Structure formats: structure tokens, C-alpha cells
Amino acid sequence: LFFANFKASCHTKRSQKKKKNMSNNNEEPVMAVNNMHTEQPGMPATQSRPGRFAGLAKAVAKAGEMAKQFDEKHGVSEKTRNGLKKVVTTAKEFDEKHQIAEKTKAGLQKVGEKAREFDEKHQVVQKTKTGVKVAGQKLRDFDDKHRVREKTSTGIVNASNYVAKKLQPKTPSGKDAATDTTV
């Protein structure tokens, strides 16, 4: 509702200013926000028109002033501030009554202790480290035996060379420019 009233108000005031400026040619005309992207004849589209953003600046200032007046009239800022204070106060009272923060902190500490006890008993972290180390060694052994990295690298280089050769322009003799030795 606020924005609908704001839009209607801006449109009405803009129309009134246009009529006033048409009747009094001594004043500088007010630029409407929707005319921002018009171009002057003979001027490149990328070059700014003198005063191009003056209308926008006036509209923004007017919008700010209208928002301030609306806030003063209806007390939106004060009501919001009071509402937030009430929420914070209620949350603090609830926490004091039910000790949520303290119980959460104690629960997290207990979970941490249980996790450490479980790890000490089953040595999950140590077994994981050992498993990763063994898997890495097996991967290196497989690569050494089958030369996977070397073959992959060679394949990529060969494919790149093939594509580069096909993309080179042909000479008038029909040969590739890179391989043509005739002069």
C-alpha cells in the first residue's frame, strides 16, 4: 500500500511540475526518471547527457523525504525498535528460566567427551589415517606399474597437437602452413 501511494504521489507531482515548466520557460525543466535512457541527436549513445541523473537524484531525495514523513507519521522505526527490544528481552527471560544456553553448552561438552572416548576405544582416527596412507601407496604402486599418469599426459599432448594442426590454415598448395617448406 505504501509503494502504491508513493508511486501515485510521484506521478501526480511529476505531472504538475511538467505543466508548470511548460507554462514558465524561464525555469529549467525537471527530467523524469523514465527519460534517463534517451539520447540526444548527434551524441554517441555511451556519452552522458548533461544533467542526465539530476532527475534521478531529485526522485531519490523525494522518496527519502516521503519515507521519513511516513515514518514520522506512523512511527514505524520506533515500533520496530520496541518490538526487537521485546523479542530480545523475552528470549533472555526464557533462557534464564529454562537455562537453554547452559544446557546446550553442557550437552555439547558431553558429546565431545563421548566422541573422544569412542575414538580412544575404537581408534577411528588412527585407523582412518592408516587406511588413507595405505590407499595412497597402493595408488602410487598401480601408477608405477601401469604408467597411468604418463599415458594420460601423453594422450592429452597428442590430442592438443592434433587439434592445433587441424586448426592451422592451409597454404595455396593444399598443405598445412606449419609443414609447408616450399618458398
KOLDRENDO-859119 format. One record per atom (N, C-alpha, C): residue number from 0; residue in one letter; chain; atom name; x negated, z negated, y. Coordinates in nm, 4 decimals. Atoms other than C-alpha are relative to their C-alpha. Layout:
<rs>
NUM|A|A|CA|X|Z|Y
...
</rs>
This chain:
<rs>
0|L|A|N|-0.0829|0.0000|-0.1186
0|L|A|CA|0.0000|0.0000|0.0000
0|L|A|C|-0.0872|0.0000|0.1247
1|F|A|N|0.0906|0.0053|-0.1153
1|F|A|CA|-0.2852|-0.0838|0.2377
1|F|A|C|-0.0572|0.1376|0.0294
2|F|A|N|0.0635|-0.1297|-0.0197
2|F|A|CA|-0.4526|0.2532|0.1821
2|F|A|C|0.1008|0.1063|0.0439
3|A|A|N|-0.1031|-0.0943|-0.0431
3|A|A|CA|-0.1268|0.4463|0.2197
3|A|A|C|0.0291|-0.0200|0.1478
4|N|A|N|-0.0234|0.0291|-0.1417
4|N|A|CA|-0.0586|0.2729|0.5525
4|N|A|C|-0.1196|0.0408|0.0843
5|F|A|N|0.1229|-0.0355|-0.0711
5|F|A|CA|-0.4197|0.3239|0.6568
5|F|A|C|-0.0084|0.1510|0.0201
6|K|A|N|0.0073|-0.1462|-0.0062
6|K|A|CA|-0.4080|0.6977|0.5777
6|K|A|C|0.1030|0.0534|0.1002
7|A|A|N|-0.1046|-0.0442|-0.0917
7|A|A|CA|-0.0800|0.7447|0.7626
7|A|A|C|-0.0370|-0.0340|0.1434
8|S|A|N|0.0399|0.0439|-0.1326
8|S|A|CA|-0.2114|0.5497|1.0609
8|S|A|C|-0.1102|0.0897|0.0561
9|C|A|N|0.1098|-0.0870|-0.0440
9|C|A|CA|-0.5309|0.7562|1.0772
9|C|A|C|0.0518|0.1382|0.0351
10|H|A|N|-0.0536|-0.1337|-0.0241
10|H|A|CA|-0.3353|1.0831|1.0537
10|H|A|C|0.0780|0.0035|0.1308
11|T|A|N|-0.0803|0.0066|-0.1219
11|T|A|CA|-0.0954|0.9799|1.3295
11|T|A|C|-0.0893|-0.0113|0.1222
12|K|A|N|0.0892|0.0184|-0.1146
12|K|A|CA|-0.3720|0.8638|1.5627
12|K|A|C|-0.0846|0.1248|0.0249
13|R|A|N|0.0786|-0.1227|-0.0140
13|R|A|CA|-0.5783|1.1787|1.4938
13|R|A|C|0.0849|0.1070|0.0672
14|S|A|N|-0.0909|-0.0981|-0.0604
14|S|A|CA|-0.2762|1.3968|1.5827
14|S|A|C|0.0214|-0.0300|0.1473
15|Q|A|N|-0.0190|0.0382|-0.1393
15|Q|A|CA|-0.2201|1.2005|1.9029
15|Q|A|C|-0.1233|0.0337|0.0832
16|K|A|N|0.1240|-0.0300|-0.0721
16|K|A|CA|-0.5858|1.2399|2.0063
16|K|A|C|-0.0169|0.1500|0.0181
17|K|A|N|0.0102|-0.1456|-0.0102
17|K|A|CA|-0.5763|1.6146|1.9327
17|K|A|C|0.0882|0.0508|0.1133
18|K|A|N|-0.0917|-0.0428|-0.1053
18|K|A|CA|-0.2712|1.6589|2.1561
18|K|A|C|-0.0537|-0.0393|0.1369
19|K|A|N|0.0552|0.0482|-0.1270
19|K|A|CA|-0.4360|1.4520|2.4308
19|K|A|C|-0.1163|0.0883|0.0430
20|N|A|N|0.1164|-0.0824|-0.0318
20|N|A|CA|-0.7567|1.6577|2.4131
20|N|A|C|0.0401|0.1423|0.0353
21|M|A|N|-0.0451|-0.1343|-0.0342
21|M|A|CA|-0.5643|1.9842|2.4253
21|M|A|C|0.0539|0.0038|0.1428
22|S|A|N|-0.0560|0.0031|-0.1347
22|S|A|CA|-0.3928|1.8773|2.7477
22|S|A|C|-0.1056|-0.0318|0.1054
23|N|A|N|0.1032|0.0392|-0.0950
23|N|A|CA|-0.7114|1.7404|2.9110
23|N|A|C|-0.1322|0.0596|-0.0470
24|N|A|N|0.1203|-0.0706|0.0447
24|N|A|CA|-1.0043|1.9850|2.8725
24|N|A|C|-0.1287|-0.0622|0.0502
25|N|A|N|0.1211|0.0631|-0.0512
25|N|A|CA|-1.2487|1.7596|3.0632
25|N|A|C|-0.0639|-0.0914|-0.1024
26|E|A|N|0.0538|0.0911|0.1006
26|E|A|CA|-1.2898|1.5242|2.7647
26|E|A|C|-0.0532|0.0791|-0.1187
27|E|A|N|0.0560|-0.0623|0.1208
27|E|A|CA|-1.4974|1.6072|2.4579
27|E|A|C|0.1021|-0.0118|-0.1127
28|P|A|N|-0.0990|0.0091|0.1073
28|P|A|CA|-1.2647|1.6953|2.1650
28|P|A|C|-0.0492|-0.0891|-0.1138
29|V|A|N|0.0321|0.0874|0.1125
29|V|A|CA|-1.2539|1.4482|1.8765
29|V|A|C|-0.0007|0.0842|-0.1263
30|M|A|N|0.0103|-0.0775|0.1238
30|M|A|CA|-1.3737|1.6009|1.5488
30|M|A|C|0.0726|-0.0739|-0.1110
31|A|A|N|-0.0693|0.0598|0.1141
31|A|A|CA|-1.1520|1.5375|1.2498
31|A|A|C|-0.0963|-0.0069|-0.1171
32|V|A|N|0.0869|0.0177|0.1157
32|V|A|CA|-1.3172|1.4141|0.9298
32|V|A|C|0.0089|0.1193|-0.0931
33|N|A|N|-0.0141|-0.1108|0.0933
33|N|A|CA|-1.1756|1.7055|0.7319
33|N|A|C|-0.0619|0.1294|0.0518
34|N|A|N|0.0671|-0.1183|-0.0528
34|N|A|CA|-1.3559|1.9578|0.9580
34|N|A|C|-0.1514|-0.0103|-0.0115
35|M|A|N|0.1442|0.0231|0.0073
35|M|A|CA|-1.7019|1.8307|0.8624
35|M|A|C|-0.0769|0.1184|-0.0555
36|H|A|N|0.0745|-0.1039|0.0682
36|H|A|CA|-1.7955|2.1305|0.6495
36|H|A|C|0.0209|0.1388|0.0596
37|T|A|N|-0.0165|-0.1301|-0.0626
37|T|A|CA|-1.7067|2.4094|0.8939
37|T|A|C|-0.1330|0.0451|0.0568
38|E|A|N|0.1261|-0.0559|-0.0496
38|E|A|CA|-1.9829|2.6417|1.0079
38|E|A|C|0.0269|0.0728|0.1302
39|Q|A|N|-0.0111|-0.0772|-0.1213
39|Q|A|CA|-2.0460|2.7954|1.3462
39|Q|A|C|-0.0477|0.1413|-0.0281
40|P|A|N|0.0464|-0.1377|0.0216
40|P|A|CA|-2.0797|3.1756|1.3593
40|P|A|C|-0.1448|0.0150|0.0444
41|G|A|N|0.1393|-0.0245|-0.0324
41|G|A|CA|-2.4430|3.2840|1.3548
41|G|A|C|-0.0927|-0.1141|-0.0349
42|M|A|N|0.0817|0.1154|0.0347
42|M|A|CA|-2.5667|2.9426|1.2359
42|M|A|C|-0.0047|-0.0115|-0.1511
43|P|A|N|0.0089|0.0135|0.1456
43|P|A|CA|-2.7003|2.9011|0.8804
43|P|A|C|0.0855|-0.1156|-0.0500
44|A|A|N|-0.0891|0.1012|0.0566
44|A|A|CA|-2.4740|2.7006|0.6518
44|A|A|C|-0.0708|-0.1337|-0.0173
45|T|A|N|0.0734|0.1240|0.0245
45|T|A|CA|-2.7501|2.4439|0.5918
45|T|A|C|-0.0317|-0.0751|0.1277
46|Q|A|N|0.0349|0.0650|-0.1258
46|Q|A|CA|-2.8065|2.3705|0.9618
46|Q|A|C|0.1171|-0.0832|0.0493
47|S|A|N|-0.1059|0.0893|-0.0465
47|S|A|CA|-2.6100|2.0800|1.1075
47|S|A|C|0.0567|0.0488|0.1314
48|R|A|N|-0.0672|-0.0323|-0.1237
48|R|A|CA|-2.3586|2.1442|1.3785
48|R|A|C|-0.0172|-0.1190|0.0940
49|P|A|N|0.0177|0.1131|-0.0911
49|P|A|CA|-2.4191|1.9326|1.6926
49|P|A|C|0.1223|-0.0919|-0.0039
50|G|A|N|-0.1077|0.0967|0.0022
50|G|A|CA|-2.2108|1.6150|1.6701
50|G|A|C|0.0836|0.0047|-0.1269
51|R|A|N|-0.0758|-0.0238|0.1232
51|R|A|CA|-2.1016|1.7048|1.3177
51|R|A|C|0.0513|-0.1298|-0.0618
52|F|A|N|-0.0374|0.1246|0.0646
52|F|A|CA|-2.0947|1.3469|1.1966
52|F|A|C|0.0584|-0.1014|0.0982
53|A|A|N|-0.0578|0.0915|-0.0985
53|A|A|CA|-1.9621|1.1933|1.5181
53|A|A|C|0.1420|-0.0385|-0.0389
54|G|A|N|-0.1372|0.0269|0.0423
54|G|A|CA|-1.6064|1.2256|1.3910
54|G|A|C|0.0043|-0.0934|-0.1190
55|L|A|N|0.0068|0.0864|0.1177
55|L|A|CA|-1.7012|1.0661|1.0609
55|L|A|C|-0.0366|-0.1416|0.0407
56|A|A|N|0.0418|0.1319|-0.0453
56|A|A|CA|-1.8765|0.7801|1.2368
56|A|A|C|0.1157|-0.0722|0.0689
57|K|A|N|-0.1151|0.0610|-0.0680
57|K|A|CA|-1.5692|0.7198|1.4531
57|K|A|C|0.1046|-0.0426|-0.1018
58|A|A|N|-0.1000|0.0329|0.1021
58|A|A|CA|-1.3430|0.7276|1.1473
58|A|A|C|-0.0421|-0.1241|-0.0791
59|V|A|N|0.0501|0.1163|0.0736
59|V|A|CA|-1.5631|0.4785|0.9621
59|V|A|C|0.0132|-0.1262|0.0854
60|A|A|N|-0.0121|0.1155|-0.0897
60|A|A|CA|-1.5741|0.2476|1.2625
60|A|A|C|0.1464|-0.0423|0.0136
61|K|A|N|-0.1430|0.0292|-0.0119
61|K|A|CA|-1.1975|0.2731|1.2989
61|K|A|C|0.0516|-0.0664|-0.1280
62|A|A|N|-0.0415|0.0585|0.1278
62|A|A|CA|-1.1487|0.1982|0.9274
62|A|A|C|-0.0475|-0.1443|-0.0097
63|G|A|N|0.0533|0.1360|0.0016
63|G|A|CA|-1.3722|-0.1072|0.9577
63|G|A|C|0.0812|-0.0922|0.0897
64|E|A|N|-0.0790|0.0797|-0.0940
64|E|A|CA|-1.1768|-0.2301|1.2583
64|E|A|C|0.1390|-0.0287|-0.0560
65|M|A|N|-0.1334|0.0199|0.0587
65|M|A|CA|-0.8442|-0.1772|1.0792
65|M|A|C|-0.0068|-0.0997|-0.1160
66|A|A|N|0.0157|0.0943|0.1110
66|A|A|CA|-0.9720|-0.3639|0.7716
66|A|A|C|-0.0169|-0.1416|0.0536
67|K|A|N|0.0205|0.1326|-0.0608
67|K|A|CA|-1.0858|-0.6515|0.9938
67|K|A|C|0.1322|-0.0553|0.0527
68|Q|A|N|-0.1301|0.0435|-0.0525
68|Q|A|CA|-0.7456|-0.6655|1.1642
68|Q|A|C|0.0939|-0.0397|-0.1143
69|F|A|N|-0.0842|0.0313|0.1161
69|F|A|CA|-0.5676|-0.6584|0.8282
69|F|A|C|-0.0403|-0.1347|-0.0595
70|D|A|N|0.0497|0.1269|0.0545
70|D|A|CA|-0.7898|-0.9420|0.7043
70|D|A|C|0.0402|-0.1162|0.0893
71|E|A|N|-0.0380|0.1074|-0.0930
71|E|A|CA|-0.7250|-1.1483|1.0166
71|E|A|C|0.1496|-0.0294|-0.0080
72|K|A|N|-0.1451|0.0161|0.0047
72|K|A|CA|-0.3506|-1.0904|0.9894
72|K|A|C|0.0446|-0.0673|-0.1298
73|H|A|N|-0.0478|0.0479|0.1304
73|H|A|CA|-0.3174|-1.1628|0.6160
73|H|A|C|-0.0921|-0.1038|-0.0647
74|G|A|N|0.0907|0.1028|0.0515
74|G|A|CA|-0.6170|-1.3943|0.5557
74|G|A|C|-0.0545|0.0286|-0.1391
75|V|A|N|0.0471|-0.0383|0.1334
75|V|A|CA|-0.7466|-1.2009|0.2519
75|V|A|C|-0.1335|-0.0660|-0.0328
76|S|A|N|0.1327|0.0586|0.0251
76|S|A|CA|-1.1073|-1.3213|0.2862
76|S|A|C|0.0110|-0.1497|-0.0264
77|E|A|N|-0.0137|0.1452|0.0154
77|E|A|CA|-1.0061|-1.6847|0.3264
77|E|A|C|0.0686|-0.0347|-0.1315
78|K|A|N|-0.0703|0.0248|0.1263
78|K|A|CA|-0.7614|-1.6698|0.0351
78|K|A|C|-0.0915|0.0259|-0.1197
79|T|A|N|0.0935|-0.0314|0.1085
79|T|A|CA|-1.0266|-1.5078|-0.1852
79|T|A|C|-0.1040|-0.1099|-0.0143
80|R|A|N|0.1005|0.1063|0.0009
80|R|A|CA|-1.2875|-1.7665|-0.0878
80|R|A|C|0.0578|-0.1287|-0.0592
81|N|A|N|-0.0652|0.1210|0.0515
81|N|A|CA|-1.0439|-2.0529|-0.1568
81|N|A|C|0.0303|0.0133|-0.1492
82|G|A|N|-0.0281|-0.0226|0.1416
82|G|A|CA|-0.9428|-1.9003|-0.4892
82|G|A|C|-0.1246|-0.0140|-0.0857
83|L|A|N|0.1260|0.0119|0.0740
83|L|A|CA|-1.3052|-1.8711|-0.6025
83|L|A|C|-0.0468|-0.1451|-0.0073
84|K|A|N|0.0376|0.1421|0.0009
84|K|A|CA|-1.3761|-2.2305|-0.4997
84|K|A|C|0.0831|-0.0767|-0.1029
85|K|A|N|-0.0889|0.0681|0.0935
85|K|A|CA|-1.0747|-2.3433|-0.7023
85|K|A|C|-0.0397|0.0314|-0.1444
86|V|A|N|0.0419|-0.0383|0.1356
86|V|A|CA|-1.1914|-2.1475|-1.0097
86|V|A|C|-0.1267|-0.0751|-0.0398
87|V|A|N|0.1263|0.0687|0.0289
87|V|A|CA|-1.5418|-2.2970|-0.9889
87|V|A|C|0.0249|-0.1494|-0.0221
88|T|A|N|-0.0303|0.1434|0.0132
88|T|A|CA|-1.4067|-2.6488|-0.9379
88|T|A|C|0.0709|-0.0285|-0.1322
89|T|A|N|-0.0735|0.0178|0.1264
89|T|A|CA|-1.1659|-2.6118|-1.2316
89|T|A|C|-0.0938|0.0141|-0.1199
90|A|A|N|0.0948|-0.0197|0.1102
90|A|A|CA|-1.4439|-2.4793|-1.4565
90|A|A|C|-0.0920|-0.1209|-0.0148
91|K|A|N|0.0868|0.1187|0.0050
91|K|A|CA|-1.6706|-2.7721|-1.3637
91|K|A|C|0.0748|-0.1204|-0.0577
92|E|A|N|-0.0802|0.1113|0.0508
92|E|A|CA|-1.3921|-3.0238|-1.4283
92|E|A|C|0.0245|0.0142|-0.1503
93|F|A|N|-0.0232|-0.0262|0.1420
93|F|A|CA|-1.3132|-2.8619|-1.7642
93|F|A|C|-0.1263|-0.0288|-0.0808
94|D|A|N|0.1273|0.0246|0.0691
94|D|A|CA|-1.6817|-2.8720|-1.8611
94|D|A|C|-0.0305|-0.1497|-0.0070
95|E|A|N|0.0239|0.1448|0.0003
95|E|A|CA|-1.7127|-3.2375|-1.7592
95|E|A|C|0.0913|-0.0709|-0.0994
96|K|A|N|-0.0970|0.0635|0.0891
96|K|A|CA|-1.4005|-3.3264|-1.9551
96|K|A|C|-0.0330|0.0292|-0.1469
97|H|A|N|0.0197|-0.0405|0.1393
97|H|A|CA|-1.4864|-3.1321|-2.2723
97|H|A|C|-0.1474|0.0172|-0.0382
98|Q|A|N|0.1445|-0.0112|0.0219
98|Q|A|CA|-1.8687|-3.1170|-2.2365
98|Q|A|C|-0.0379|0.1286|-0.0738
99|I|A|N|0.0237|-0.1304|0.0617
99|I|A|CA|-1.8771|-2.7459|-2.3257
99|I|A|C|-0.1476|0.0387|0.0092
100|A|A|N|0.1398|-0.0402|-0.0187
100|A|A|CA|-2.2234|-2.6798|-2.1799
100|A|A|C|-0.0917|-0.0819|-0.0902
101|E|A|N|0.0841|0.0881|0.0824
101|E|A|CA|-2.3770|-2.9794|-2.3583
101|E|A|C|0.0158|0.0317|-0.1483
102|K|A|N|-0.0254|-0.0326|0.1410
102|K|A|CA|-2.2123|-2.8920|-2.6909
102|K|A|C|-0.0607|0.1348|-0.0369
103|T|A|N|0.0582|-0.1322|0.0250
103|T|A|CA|-2.3237|-2.5283|-2.6615
103|T|A|C|-0.1506|-0.0105|-0.0133
104|K|A|N|0.1449|0.0187|0.0036
104|K|A|CA|-2.6814|-2.6317|-2.5892
104|K|A|C|-0.0423|-0.0672|-0.1312
105|A|A|N|0.0311|0.0708|0.1246
105|A|A|CA|-2.6828|-2.8730|-2.8853
105|A|A|C|0.0202|0.0922|-0.1204
106|G|A|N|-0.0271|-0.0927|0.1100
106|G|A|CA|-2.5297|-2.6087|-3.1127
106|G|A|C|-0.1097|0.1046|-0.0142
107|L|A|N|0.1082|-0.0999|0.0040
107|L|A|CA|-2.7948|-2.3510|-3.0187
107|L|A|C|-0.1294|-0.0616|-0.0528
108|Q|A|N|0.1199|0.0668|0.0509
108|Q|A|CA|-3.0725|-2.6024|-3.0830
108|Q|A|C|0.0106|-0.0201|-0.1511
109|K|A|N|-0.0204|0.0222|0.1432
109|K|A|CA|-2.9235|-2.6801|-3.4241
109|K|A|C|-0.0160|0.1312|-0.0770
110|V|A|N|0.0144|-0.1312|0.0641
110|V|A|CA|-2.9011|-2.3088|-3.5112
110|V|A|C|-0.1477|0.0388|-0.0079
111|G|A|N|0.1438|-0.0295|-0.0005
111|G|A|CA|-3.2666|-2.2641|-3.4095
111|G|A|C|-0.0751|-0.0802|-0.1050
112|E|A|N|0.0650|0.0851|0.1007
112|E|A|CA|-3.3720|-2.5572|-3.6273
112|E|A|C|0.0313|0.0486|-0.1411
113|K|A|N|-0.0396|-0.0486|0.1330
113|K|A|CA|-3.1757|-2.4230|-3.9270
113|K|A|C|-0.0717|0.1312|-0.0323
114|A|A|N|0.0702|-0.1271|0.0226
114|A|A|CA|-3.3335|-2.0785|-3.8834
114|A|A|C|-0.1465|-0.0269|-0.0352
115|R|A|N|0.1395|0.0345|0.0310
115|R|A|CA|-3.6837|-2.2328|-3.8794
115|R|A|C|-0.0112|-0.0589|-0.1409
116|E|A|N|0.0013|0.0595|0.1347
116|E|A|CA|-3.6019|-2.4408|-4.1900
116|E|A|C|0.0169|0.1079|-0.1075
117|F|A|N|-0.0242|-0.1080|0.0956
117|F|A|CA|-3.4697|-2.1308|-4.3698
117|F|A|C|-0.1258|0.0854|-0.0154
118|D|A|N|0.1219|-0.0813|0.0053
118|D|A|CA|-3.7821|-1.9331|-4.2788
118|D|A|C|-0.1120|-0.0741|-0.0723
119|E|A|N|0.1038|0.0777|0.0688
119|E|A|CA|-4.0123|-2.2150|-4.3953
119|E|A|C|0.0256|-0.0033|-0.1505
120|K|A|N|-0.0347|0.0081|0.1412
120|K|A|CA|-3.8275|-2.2404|-4.7258
120|K|A|C|-0.0176|0.1354|-0.0698
121|H|A|N|0.0003|-0.1319|0.0647
121|H|A|CA|-3.7987|-1.8633|-4.7966
121|H|A|C|-0.1093|0.0932|0.0521
122|Q|A|N|0.1099|-0.0764|-0.0598
122|Q|A|CA|-4.0890|-1.7348|-4.5823
122|Q|A|C|0.0406|0.1447|0.0322
123|V|A|N|-0.0547|-0.1309|-0.0343
123|V|A|CA|-3.8815|-1.4443|-4.4480
123|V|A|C|-0.0944|0.0754|0.0940
124|V|A|N|0.0868|-0.0663|-0.0980
124|V|A|CA|-4.1137|-1.3695|-4.1545
124|V|A|C|-0.1287|0.0477|-0.0675
125|Q|A|N|0.1253|-0.0368|0.0668
125|Q|A|CA|-4.4295|-1.3690|-4.3686
125|Q|A|C|0.0218|0.1154|-0.0982
126|K|A|N|-0.0295|-0.1072|0.0957
126|K|A|CA|-4.2690|-1.1526|-4.6389
126|K|A|C|0.0283|0.1319|0.0717
127|T|A|N|-0.0284|-0.1207|-0.0777
127|T|A|CA|-4.1463|-0.9075|-4.3759
127|T|A|C|-0.1295|0.0612|0.0519
128|K|A|N|0.1294|-0.0498|-0.0488
128|K|A|CA|-4.4932|-0.8793|-4.2210
128|K|A|C|-0.0767|0.0670|-0.1129
129|T|A|N|0.0722|-0.0548|0.1144
129|T|A|CA|-4.6467|-0.8219|-4.5643
129|T|A|C|0.0627|0.1321|-0.0441
130|G|A|N|-0.0698|-0.1226|0.0399
130|G|A|CA|-4.3812|-0.5612|-4.6532
130|G|A|C|-0.0289|0.1148|0.0942
131|V|A|N|0.0292|-0.1046|-0.0986
131|V|A|CA|-4.4394|-0.3688|-4.3309
131|V|A|C|-0.1439|0.0477|-0.0160
132|K|A|N|0.1407|-0.0355|0.0174
132|K|A|CA|-4.8161|-0.3777|-4.3864
132|K|A|C|-0.0186|0.0869|-0.1244
133|V|A|N|0.0103|-0.0772|0.1254
133|V|A|CA|-4.7814|-0.2522|-4.7478
133|V|A|C|0.0620|0.1386|0.0184
134|A|A|N|-0.0657|-0.1287|-0.0219
134|A|A|CA|-4.5368|0.0222|-4.6439
134|A|A|C|-0.0861|0.0911|0.0865
135|G|A|N|0.0893|-0.0791|-0.0848
135|G|A|CA|-4.7749|0.1371|-4.3694
135|G|A|C|-0.1186|0.0540|-0.0781
136|Q|A|N|0.1139|-0.0443|0.0812
136|Q|A|CA|-5.0656|0.1534|-4.6149
136|Q|A|C|0.0429|0.1096|-0.0973
137|K|A|N|-0.0499|-0.1016|0.0933
137|K|A|CA|-4.8560|0.3491|-4.8689
137|K|A|C|0.0258|0.1316|0.0734
138|L|A|N|-0.0240|-0.1198|-0.0799
138|L|A|CA|-4.7548|0.5931|-4.5946
138|L|A|C|-0.1320|0.0699|0.0324
139|R|A|N|0.1317|-0.0597|-0.0278
139|R|A|CA|-5.1214|0.6450|-4.4973
139|R|A|C|-0.0584|0.0629|-0.1259
140|D|A|N|0.0506|-0.0549|0.1274
140|D|A|CA|-5.2164|0.6949|-4.8648
140|D|A|C|0.0698|0.1315|-0.0342
141|F|A|N|-0.0761|-0.1216|0.0281
141|F|A|CA|-4.9385|0.9529|-4.9095
141|F|A|C|-0.0463|0.1134|0.0911
142|D|A|N|0.0448|-0.1024|-0.0953
142|D|A|CA|-5.0502|1.1365|-4.5946
142|D|A|C|-0.1397|0.0494|-0.0361
143|D|A|N|0.1350|-0.0410|0.0406
143|D|A|CA|-5.4147|1.1358|-4.7107
143|D|A|C|0.0060|0.0932|-0.1208
144|K|A|N|-0.0088|-0.0781|0.1225
144|K|A|CA|-5.3136|1.2765|-5.0489
144|K|A|C|0.0635|0.1369|0.0262
145|H|A|N|-0.0758|-0.1239|-0.0184
145|H|A|CA|-5.0683|1.5436|-4.9258
145|H|A|C|-0.0241|0.0683|0.1351
146|R|A|N|0.0372|-0.0557|-0.1305
146|R|A|CA|-5.2090|1.6084|-4.5730
146|R|A|C|0.1233|0.0423|0.0815
147|V|A|N|-0.1258|-0.0298|-0.0681
147|V|A|CA|-4.8607|1.5920|-4.4167
147|V|A|C|-0.0225|0.0221|0.1500
148|R|A|N|0.0235|-0.0147|-0.1450
148|R|A|CA|-4.9791|1.5391|-4.0564
148|R|A|C|-0.0750|0.1280|0.0301
149|E|A|N|0.0805|-0.1201|-0.0235
149|E|A|CA|-5.2364|1.8176|-4.0818
149|E|A|C|0.0857|0.1257|-0.0155
150|K|A|N|-0.0846|-0.1179|0.0233
150|K|A|CA|-4.9867|2.0662|-4.2280
150|K|A|C|0.1062|0.0132|0.1090
151|T|A|N|-0.1016|-0.0036|-0.1057
151|T|A|CA|-4.7229|1.9712|-3.9691
151|T|A|C|-0.0614|0.0505|0.1298
152|S|A|N|0.0679|-0.0440|-0.1229
152|S|A|CA|-4.9687|2.0156|-3.6824
152|S|A|C|-0.0326|0.1478|-0.0065
153|T|A|N|0.0348|-0.1417|0.0162
153|T|A|CA|-5.0890|2.3499|-3.8177
153|T|A|C|0.1248|0.0868|0.0110
154|G|A|N|-0.1251|-0.0757|-0.0071
154|G|A|CA|-4.7299|2.4697|-3.8595
154|G|A|C|0.0508|0.0112|0.1423
155|I|A|N|-0.0465|-0.0025|-0.1394
155|I|A|CA|-4.6411|2.3758|-3.5031
155|I|A|C|-0.0862|0.0947|0.0830
156|V|A|N|0.0909|-0.0888|-0.0737
156|V|A|CA|-4.9503|2.5541|-3.3663
156|V|A|C|0.0286|0.1450|-0.0350
157|N|A|N|-0.0269|-0.1383|0.0433
157|N|A|CA|-4.8789|2.8667|-3.5734
157|N|A|C|0.1323|0.0502|0.0581
158|A|A|N|-0.1293|-0.0402|-0.0555
158|A|A|CA|-4.5144|2.8726|-3.4611
158|A|A|C|-0.0111|0.0254|0.1498
159|S|A|N|0.0182|-0.0184|-0.1449
159|S|A|CA|-4.6172|2.8334|-3.0954
159|S|A|C|-0.0730|0.1297|0.0283
160|N|A|N|0.0754|-0.1252|-0.0186
160|N|A|CA|-4.8708|3.1167|-3.1251
160|N|A|C|0.0877|0.1210|-0.0272
161|Y|A|N|-0.0880|-0.1106|0.0352
161|Y|A|CA|-4.6127|3.3431|-3.2922
161|Y|A|C|0.0990|0.0276|0.1129
162|V|A|N|-0.0966|-0.0162|-0.1083
162|V|A|CA|-4.3555|3.2802|-3.0188
162|V|A|C|-0.0681|0.0532|0.1253
163|A|A|N|0.0728|-0.0460|-0.1186
163|A|A|CA|-4.6144|3.3281|-2.7430
163|A|A|C|-0.0355|0.1474|-0.0135
164|K|A|N|0.0365|-0.1403|0.0234
164|K|A|CA|-4.7261|3.6573|-2.8979
164|K|A|C|0.1221|0.0895|0.0158
165|K|A|N|-0.1222|-0.0811|-0.0095
165|K|A|CA|-4.3674|3.7847|-2.9209
165|K|A|C|0.0512|0.0073|0.1432
166|L|A|N|-0.0464|0.0014|-0.1381
166|L|A|CA|-4.3028|3.6947|-2.5584
166|L|A|C|-0.0901|0.0784|0.0944
167|Q|A|N|0.0906|-0.0749|-0.0858
167|Q|A|CA|-4.6035|3.8873|-2.4230
167|Q|A|C|0.0526|0.1418|0.0201
168|P|A|N|-0.0480|-0.1362|-0.0264
168|P|A|CA|-4.5242|4.2203|-2.2557
168|P|A|C|-0.0833|0.1027|-0.0782
169|K|A|N|0.0676|-0.1089|0.0715
169|K|A|CA|-4.6105|4.5422|-2.4374
169|K|A|C|-0.0704|0.0897|0.1017
170|T|A|N|0.0715|-0.0962|-0.0842
170|T|A|CA|-4.8657|4.7883|-2.2937
170|T|A|C|0.0653|0.1377|-0.0196
171|P|A|N|-0.0587|-0.1344|0.0153
171|P|A|CA|-4.7730|5.1556|-2.2414
171|P|A|C|-0.0314|0.0616|-0.1369
172|S|A|N|0.0352|-0.0559|0.1308
172|S|A|CA|-4.9483|5.2334|-2.5737
172|S|A|C|0.0816|-0.0624|-0.1106
173|G|A|N|-0.0845|0.0617|0.1003
173|G|A|CA|-4.6987|5.0039|-2.7513
173|G|A|C|-0.0631|-0.1212|-0.0644
174|K|A|N|0.0652|0.1167|0.0563
174|K|A|CA|-4.9500|4.7303|-2.8341
174|K|A|C|0.0210|-0.1201|0.0903
175|D|A|N|-0.0081|0.1227|-0.0797
175|D|A|CA|-4.9453|4.3690|-2.7200
175|D|A|C|-0.1087|0.0027|0.1071
176|A|A|N|0.0967|0.0045|-0.1074
176|A|A|CA|-5.1230|4.3150|-2.3886
176|A|A|C|-0.1210|-0.0843|-0.0378
177|A|A|N|0.1100|0.0889|0.0372
177|A|A|CA|-5.3340|4.0403|-2.5450
177|A|A|C|-0.0947|0.0654|-0.1005
178|T|A|N|0.0843|-0.0615|0.1034
178|T|A|CA|-5.4611|4.2569|-2.8327
178|T|A|C|-0.0468|0.1410|0.0358
179|D|A|N|0.0366|-0.1375|-0.0393
179|D|A|CA|-5.4910|4.5923|-2.6483
179|D|A|C|-0.1366|-0.0022|0.0664
180|T|A|N|0.1368|-0.0028|-0.0541
180|T|A|CA|-5.8604|4.6655|-2.5874
180|T|A|C|-0.0291|0.1325|0.0690
181|T|A|N|0.0253|-0.1286|-0.0656
181|T|A|CA|-5.8231|5.0202|-2.4512
181|T|A|C|0.0117|-0.0148|0.1491
182|V|A|N|0.0000|0.0091|-0.1447
182|V|A|CA|-5.9011|5.0687|-2.0862
182|V|A|C|0.0173|0.1345|0.0616
</rs>
